[in-house]
């Protein structure tokens, strides 16, 4: 259900962007804004604050609602809650192209309050739907590297941000078996080693570290409508309008 919602939201947003880009003027990549995001990190909130024309600071927090996935007879349930800080930079700042005005790269640092994969299997006890098998403990302190497209205008007040990147692991994944006393010690050690090796493969780290997010943001520059909060190009336009007698931005 979550995947269907994400696909529908992304498809609708891209359709709106295609029509909206022709109606509203292009903006620089960064502006003071707040918004909501949805993606592989879960559902979250984010605050953007540009500290320079080509440099932006982002504060982010996300929580992944409860989801379960059945795979090869086991039930997987990820737990994820995180907060972090990003620094965004426009490498092509000053260029005339659309990509130069929208594309940015990011470096960040995140702390995961929760970051694990619970694994369950069908219960052997009648009336109990499932029982805990083991818990995979993923590293909780992670640098971040990524890139994105910013300020895809939907209106004068609303825009979309697209982000993609990786939360870089800083420790090996550890496996904690549940109800160890019910199993043979030799069997437990074998299962733990096998699962730890599986979770610590490169592809597994990439899969559990991937970040893809779509965010809907509100531009605070328009909300407060003060000279100091407006983007540079709107400041210039306001000066021209004052000289020409246009009252649009007053």
C-alpha positions in Angstrom: 0.0 0.0 0.0 2.8 2.4 0.9 4.6 1.7 -2.4 1.4 2.3 -4.4 0.9 5.7 -2.6 4.5 6.7 -3.3 4.2 5.9 -7.0 0.8 7.7 -7.3 2.2 10.8 -5.4 5.3 11.0 -7.6 3.4 10.5 -10.8 0.9 13.2 -10.0 3.6 15.6 -8.8 5.6 15.2 -12.0 2.5 15.8 -14.1 1.8 19.0 -12.2 5.4 20.1 -12.6 5.3 19.7 -16.4 2.5 22.2 -16.6 3.5 24.5 -13.8 7.0 25.2 -15.0 5.7 27.1 -17.9 3.4 29.4 -15.8 5.8 30.4 -13.0 9.3 32.0 -13.2 12.4 29.9 -12.5 13.9 30.3 -9.1 17.3 29.7 -7.6 17.8 26.4 -5.9 17.6 27.4 -2.3 15.1 29.4 -0.2 14.0 29.5 3.4 11.2 26.9 3.5 9.5 24.2 5.5 8.0 21.0 4.2 7.0 17.4 4.5 8.8 14.4 2.9 8.0 10.8 2.2 10.4 8.1 1.0 12.6 5.2 2.0 13.5 7.0 5.3 9.8 7.2 6.1 7.6 10.3 6.7 9.4 13.4 7.9 9.7 17.1 8.2 12.5 19.4 6.9 13.6 23.0 7.3 15.8 24.7 4.7 17.8 27.9 5.3 20.3 29.3 2.7 23.4 30.7 4.2 24.8 31.8 0.9 23.5 32.0 -2.7 25.0 28.6 -3.5 24.9 27.0 0.0 22.0 25.7 2.0 21.5 24.1 5.4 18.8 21.5 5.9 17.5 20.1 9.2 15.7 16.8 8.8 13.7 14.3 10.9 11.9 11.1 9.8 10.0 8.2 11.2 9.1 5.0 9.3 5.6 3.7 10.1 5.2 0.0 10.8 5.5 -2.1 7.6 6.0 -5.8 7.1 7.4 -7.8 4.2 7.0 -11.6 3.7 10.0 -13.2 2.0 11.1 -16.8 1.8 8.9 -17.9 4.8 10.1 -15.1 7.1 8.4 -11.8 8.0 10.7 -8.7 7.9 9.8 -5.5 9.9 12.1 -2.5 9.7 12.3 0.1 12.4 13.7 3.5 11.6 13.6 6.9 13.2 16.3 9.5 12.4 17.4 13.1 12.6 20.2 14.9 10.8 21.9 17.9 9.3 22.7 18.4 5.6 24.8 21.0 3.8 23.7 21.5 0.1 25.9 23.1 -2.6 25.2 24.1 -6.2 28.3 23.1 -8.2 27.0 24.8 -11.3 25.8 28.0 -9.6 25.7 31.0 -11.9 25.0 29.0 -15.0 22.1 29.8 -17.3 20.8 26.2 -17.7 17.9 24.7 -15.8 20.2 22.1 -14.3 22.6 24.7 -13.0 19.7 26.4 -11.2 18.1 23.3 -9.7 20.8 20.6 -9.1 22.7 20.3 -5.9 25.0 17.9 -4.0 24.7 17.1 -0.3 26.9 16.1 2.6 25.3 15.3 6.0 25.5 13.6 9.3 22.6 11.6 10.8 21.7 9.9 14.0 19.2 7.0 14.0 17.2 6.7 17.3 15.9 3.4 15.8 17.6 1.4 13.1 17.0 -2.3 13.0 15.3 -5.1 11.1 13.1 -7.4 13.1 12.7 -10.9 11.6 9.7 -13.1 12.5 8.4 -16.5 11.5 5.1 -18.2 11.8 4.5 -19.2 15.4 4.6 -22.8 16.4 2.1 -22.0 19.2 -1.6 -22.2 18.3 -3.3 -18.7 18.6 -0.1 -16.8 18.3 0.3 -15.3 14.8 4.1 -15.0 14.8 7.2 -15.3 16.9 10.4 -13.3 17.0 13.3 -15.0 15.2 16.2 -12.5 15.4 16.9 -8.7 15.2 19.5 -7.2 12.9 21.0 -4.1 14.6 22.1 -1.6 11.9 24.7 1.2 12.6 23.0 4.3 14.1 25.6 7.0 13.4 25.9 7.6 9.7 27.4 10.3 7.4 25.3 11.0 4.3 26.2 11.8 0.7 23.7 12.5 -2.0 22.3 14.9 -4.6 19.0 16.3 -5.6 16.8 18.6 -7.6 15.4 21.6 -5.7 12.5 24.0 -6.1 10.4 22.4 -8.8 7.6 25.0 -8.8 4.0 24.0 -8.4 2.9 27.5 -7.6 4.3 30.8 -6.3 4.2 29.3 -2.7 4.7 25.6 -3.2 7.5 23.5 -4.7 8.9 20.0 -4.8 12.4 18.8 -3.8 13.8 15.4 -4.9 16.6 13.8 -2.9 18.7 10.7 -3.4 21.8 9.3 -1.7 23.2 6.9 0.9 23.5 6.8 4.7 27.0 5.5 4.9 27.4 2.6 7.5 30.0 3.1 10.3 29.7 -0.3 11.9 29.0 -3.9 11.0 25.4 -5.2 11.4 25.0 -7.3 14.5 22.5 -10.2 14.9 20.7 -10.8 18.2 18.7 -14.0 18.3 15.4 -14.2 20.2 14.6 -17.0 22.6 18.1 -18.5 22.3 17.3 -21.0 25.2 14.9 -22.8 22.9 17.5 -23.8 20.4 20.7 -25.8 20.3 23.8 -23.5 21.0 25.7 -24.8 18.0 22.7 -24.1 15.7 22.3 -20.6 17.2 26.0 -19.7 16.5 25.7 -21.0 13.0 22.5 -19.0 12.2 24.0 -15.8 13.7 27.2 -16.1 11.6 25.2 -16.8 8.5 22.8 -13.9 8.9 25.6 -11.4 9.9 27.6 -12.3 6.8 24.4 -11.8 4.7 23.6 -8.4 6.2 27.2 -7.2 5.9 27.6 -7.9 2.2 28.0 -4.8 0.0 24.6 -5.2 -1.7 22.9 -5.5 1.7 24.6 -2.3 3.1 23.6 -0.5 -0.1 20.0 -1.7 0.2 19.6 -0.7 3.9 21.4 2.7 3.3 19.5 3.9 0.2 17.7 7.2 0.6 15.1 8.4 -1.9 12.7 11.2 -0.9 10.1 13.5 -2.4 9.2 16.6 -0.4 6.5 19.2 -0.7 7.7 22.6 0.6 6.2 26.0 1.4 8.4 29.0 0.6 8.7 31.2 3.7 10.0 34.1 1.5 6.5 34.6 0.1 4.8 34.1 3.4 6.6 36.9 5.2 7.0 39.0 2.0 9.8 41.1 3.3 12.7 42.5 1.2 15.3 40.6 3.2 13.6 37.2 2.9 12.9 37.3 -0.9 15.2 35.5 -3.4 17.7 37.6 -5.3 15.8 37.6 -8.6 12.6 38.7 -6.9 14.4 41.5 -5.2 15.6 42.7 -8.6 12.1 42.4 -10.0 10.7 44.3 -7.2 13.1 47.2 -7.8 12.2 47.3 -11.5 8.4 47.2 -10.7 8.8 50.1 -8.3 10.4 52.2 -11.0 7.8 51.2 -13.5 4.9 51.9 -11.1 3.8 48.2 -11.0 2.1 47.5 -7.6 2.2 43.7 -7.9 4.6 43.0 -5.1 3.4 45.7 -2.7 
